[in-house]
């Protein structure tokens, strides 16, 4: 449980700092697609007996590159290219895993929903490195992200290269997903990436405040989820993700009630 709590906190750090910009830049669908897009790499790494994190990172980078290529070589909207690669990567993962006999169902379940209670020292070290990369990357890109998010034309005029900024941010998104999927699972990492920052956006306006509040809300969600999971025998990753969504619903309900009364 101690390792699970530490792993969850590291996942919260990564998803809070990156997820804030995901919410502000309207990239939630891409975040969901990346959460699924790591699965072929995970499945292939599992088949070859190497670290799933390596496979996940390679798959995420390939998907990000594929999205950029489709967008630049066609007139299709970006969400169309995301949707095509999203389905293709997910289908490829199932094909790879179903081609092997044995514990296909059990392993797929672990990849999708996480195994936070099974993390070890190596997992924690990789998560710590990913957290450091995410924090340093977001800090270094703060001004380009801020300007290009709210005024892309001004970012171009100031020479901040919004296209390059977007590409680098996609890499940070991939790092966030890969760092968190072993903790809460690839299907549930999306909740940590979106729900705490979205909840924070309902309460504060400044970007640093959003990140700090998202970090706090994500930590509360992780602790609540682990406690409920421990005492009631529920799936830890799913319970943490559900807690984050319930907090969002609760804050939204209170805000809506306050608006009606005023």
VEXLOGU-575451 format. One record per residue (C-alpha): z, x, y. Coordinates in steps of 0.1 Angstrom, whole numbers. Example, Ala and Ser with C-alpha at 12.3 -4.5 7.8 and 13.67 -1.06 7.14 Angstrom:
residues 2
{w: 78 u: 123 v: -45}
{w: 71 u: 137 v: -11}
END
This chain:
residues 262
{w: 0 u: 0 v: 0}
{w: 7 u: 29 v: 24}
{w: -28 u: 44 v: 18}
{w: -43 u: 9 v: 21}
{w: -26 u: 4 v: 54}
{w: -37 u: 38 v: 67}
{w: -73 u: 32 v: 55}
{w: -73 u: -2 v: 72}
{w: -61 u: 12 v: 105}
{w: -88 u: 39 v: 104}
{w: -114 u: 12 v: 97}
{w: -101 u: -8 v: 126}
{w: -104 u: 22 v: 150}
{w: -141 u: 26 v: 141}
{w: -150 u: -11 v: 141}
{w: -132 u: -18 v: 174}
{w: -148 u: 9 v: 195}
{w: -183 u: 4 v: 181}
{w: -179 u: -34 v: 177}
{w: -171 u: -39 v: 214}
{w: -206 u: -26 v: 222}
{w: -221 u: -46 v: 194}
{w: -208 u: -78 v: 209}
{w: -217 u: -69 v: 245}
{w: -252 u: -58 v: 235}
{w: -259 u: -89 v: 213}
{w: -264 u: -69 v: 182}
{w: -244 u: -90 v: 158}
{w: -273 u: -98 v: 135}
{w: -281 u: -61 v: 133}
{w: -245 u: -53 v: 124}
{w: -247 u: -79 v: 96}
{w: -280 u: -64 v: 84}
{w: -265 u: -29 v: 83}
{w: -235 u: -41 v: 64}
{w: -259 u: -53 v: 37}
{w: -284 u: -25 v: 42}
{w: -260 u: 2 v: 28}
{w: -260 u: -15 v: -6}
{w: -291 u: 2 v: -20}
{w: -277 u: 36 v: -12}
{w: -244 u: 27 v: -27}
{w: -260 u: 14 v: -58}
{w: -282 u: 45 v: -62}
{w: -253 u: 68 v: -56}
{w: -233 u: 49 v: -82}
{w: -262 u: 52 v: -106}
{w: -264 u: 90 v: -100}
{w: -227 u: 96 v: -101}
{w: -224 u: 108 v: -65}
{w: -202 u: 96 v: -36}
{w: -211 u: 61 v: -25}
{w: -204 u: 71 v: 11}
{w: -233 u: 95 v: 10}
{w: -256 u: 69 v: -4}
{w: -245 u: 44 v: 21}
{w: -250 u: 67 v: 50}
{w: -285 u: 76 v: 39}
{w: -294 u: 39 v: 34}
{w: -281 u: 30 v: 68}
{w: -300 u: 57 v: 86}
{w: -332 u: 48 v: 67}
{w: -327 u: 11 v: 77}
{w: -322 u: 20 v: 113}
{w: -353 u: 42 v: 113}
{w: -373 u: 14 v: 96}
{w: -363 u: -11 v: 122}
{w: -374 u: 13 v: 150}
{w: -407 u: 20 v: 132}
{w: -415 u: -17 v: 126}
{w: -406 u: -25 v: 163}
{w: -428 u: 3 v: 176}
{w: -458 u: -2 v: 153}
{w: -460 u: -40 v: 155}
{w: -457 u: -68 v: 181}
{w: -430 u: -85 v: 160}
{w: -396 u: -92 v: 176}
{w: -368 u: -69 v: 166}
{w: -349 u: -96 v: 148}
{w: -379 u: -102 v: 126}
{w: -380 u: -66 v: 115}
{w: -342 u: -67 v: 110}
{w: -346 u: -98 v: 88}
{w: -373 u: -83 v: 67}
{w: -355 u: -50 v: 60}
{w: -322 u: -69 v: 55}
{w: -337 u: -90 v: 27}
{w: -356 u: -60 v: 12}
{w: -326 u: -37 v: 11}
{w: -303 u: -64 v: -3}
{w: -328 u: -72 v: -31}
{w: -333 u: -35 v: -39}
{w: -296 u: -31 v: -43}
{w: -294 u: -59 v: -68}
{w: -324 u: -46 v: -87}
{w: -310 u: -11 v: -90}
{w: -276 u: -24 v: -102}
{w: -290 u: -50 v: -126}
{w: -312 u: -24 v: -142}
{w: -281 u: -7 v: -156}
{w: -261 u: -23 v: -184}
{w: -223 u: -25 v: -184}
{w: -201 u: -34 v: -155}
{w: -228 u: -46 v: -131}
{w: -208 u: -77 v: -120}
{w: -175 u: -58 v: -115}
{w: -191 u: -29 v: -96}
{w: -211 u: -52 v: -74}
{w: -180 u: -72 v: -66}
{w: -162 u: -40 v: -56}
{w: -191 u: -29 v: -33}
{w: -194 u: -63 v: -17}
{w: -157 u: -71 v: -12}
{w: -141 u: -36 v: -11}
{w: -112 u: -20 v: -29}
{w: -87 u: -11 v: -2}
{w: -59 u: -7 v: -27}
{w: -79 u: 20 v: -45}
{w: -85 u: 44 v: -17}
{w: -75 u: 80 v: -22}
{w: -70 u: 111 v: -1}
{w: -107 u: 119 v: 0}
{w: -115 u: 84 v: 12}
{w: -89 u: 87 v: 40}
{w: -103 u: 121 v: 51}
{w: -139 u: 107 v: 53}
{w: -126 u: 77 v: 73}
{w: -107 u: 99 v: 97}
{w: -139 u: 120 v: 103}
{w: -159 u: 88 v: 109}
{w: -133 u: 75 v: 133}
{w: -134 u: 108 v: 152}
{w: -172 u: 106 v: 154}
{w: -171 u: 70 v: 166}
{w: -146 u: 77 v: 193}
{w: -163 u: 108 v: 205}
{w: -198 u: 92 v: 204}
{w: -187 u: 61 v: 223}
{w: -169 u: 82 v: 249}
{w: -200 u: 104 v: 254}
{w: -223 u: 75 v: 256}
{w: -201 u: 53 v: 278}
{w: -221 u: 55 v: 310}
{w: -255 u: 51 v: 294}
{w: -243 u: 22 v: 273}
{w: -226 u: 5 v: 302}
{w: -256 u: 7 v: 325}
{w: -283 u: -1 v: 298}
{w: -263 u: -30 v: 285}
{w: -261 u: -48 v: 318}
{w: -291 u: -35 v: 337}
{w: -317 u: -17 v: 315}
{w: -341 u: -12 v: 345}
{w: -314 u: 5 v: 365}
{w: -306 u: 27 v: 335}
{w: -343 u: 38 v: 334}
{w: -343 u: 45 v: 371}
{w: -312 u: 67 v: 368}
{w: -328 u: 87 v: 339}
{w: -302 u: 75 v: 314}
{w: -329 u: 70 v: 287}
{w: -319 u: 35 v: 274}
{w: -342 u: 39 v: 244}
{w: -325 u: 71 v: 232}
{w: -291 u: 55 v: 240}
{w: -300 u: 25 v: 218}
{w: -311 u: 48 v: 189}
{w: -279 u: 69 v: 191}
{w: -258 u: 37 v: 192}
{w: -275 u: 25 v: 161}
{w: -264 u: 57 v: 144}
{w: -229 u: 50 v: 155}
{w: -232 u: 15 v: 140}
{w: -243 u: 30 v: 107}
{w: -213 u: 53 v: 108}
{w: -189 u: 24 v: 115}
{w: -203 u: 4 v: 86}
{w: -203 u: 33 v: 61}
{w: -167 u: 43 v: 71}
{w: -154 u: 8 v: 66}
{w: -173 u: -6 v: 36}
{w: -151 u: 11 v: 10}
{w: -121 u: -5 v: 27}
{w: -131 u: -41 v: 33}
{w: -165 u: -42 v: 15}
{w: -200 u: -43 v: 29}
{w: -200 u: -81 v: 32}
{w: -167 u: -82 v: 50}
{w: -170 u: -52 v: 73}
{w: -190 u: -75 v: 95}
{w: -159 u: -95 v: 102}
{w: -140 u: -64 v: 115}
{w: -170 u: -53 v: 135}
{w: -174 u: -86 v: 153}
{w: -143 u: -108 v: 152}
{w: -117 u: -86 v: 170}
{w: -141 u: -75 v: 198}
{w: -153 u: -111 v: 202}
{w: -117 u: -123 v: 205}
{w: -110 u: -96 v: 230}
{w: -140 u: -107 v: 251}
{w: -124 u: -141 v: 255}
{w: -93 u: -126 v: 271}
{w: -104 u: -96 v: 291}
{w: -135 u: -84 v: 310}
{w: -134 u: -46 v: 314}
{w: -149 u: -26 v: 285}
{w: -120 u: -2 v: 280}
{w: -96 u: -32 v: 280}
{w: -118 u: -50 v: 254}
{w: -117 u: -19 v: 231}
{w: -80 u: -16 v: 234}
{w: -74 u: -52 v: 228}
{w: -99 u: -53 v: 199}
{w: -80 u: -23 v: 184}
{w: -47 u: -42 v: 187}
{w: -61 u: -75 v: 173}
{w: -78 u: -56 v: 144}
{w: -46 u: -39 v: 135}
{w: -27 u: -72 v: 135}
{w: -54 u: -87 v: 113}
{w: -52 u: -58 v: 89}
{w: -14 u: -59 v: 86}
{w: -13 u: -97 v: 82}
{w: -40 u: -95 v: 56}
{w: -23 u: -68 v: 36}
{w: 11 u: -86 v: 37}
{w: -5 u: -119 v: 26}
{w: -24 u: -101 v: -1}
{w: 7 u: -83 v: -14}
{w: 29 u: -114 v: -15}
{w: 3 u: -140 v: -27}
{w: -20 u: -119 v: -49}
{w: -52 u: -125 v: -29}
{w: -81 u: -101 v: -24}
{w: -69 u: -76 v: 3}
{w: -103 u: -70 v: 20}
{w: -112 u: -107 v: 22}
{w: -77 u: -117 v: 34}
{w: -79 u: -91 v: 62}
{w: -113 u: -103 v: 73}
{w: -102 u: -139 v: 72}
{w: -72 u: -131 v: 93}
{w: -94 u: -116 v: 120}
{w: -116 u: -147 v: 120}
{w: -86 u: -170 v: 122}
{w: -72 u: -151 v: 152}
{w: -105 u: -156 v: 169}
{w: -104 u: -193 v: 161}
{w: -68 u: -196 v: 173}
{w: -76 u: -178 v: 207}
{w: -107 u: -200 v: 212}
{w: -87 u: -231 v: 205}
{w: -60 u: -222 v: 230}
{w: -86 u: -213 v: 256}
{w: -104 u: -246 v: 251}
{w: -72 u: -265 v: 253}
{w: -63 u: -248 v: 285}
{w: -97 u: -256 v: 300}
{w: -94 u: -293 v: 290}
{w: -60 u: -295 v: 307}
{w: -71 u: -278 v: 338}
END
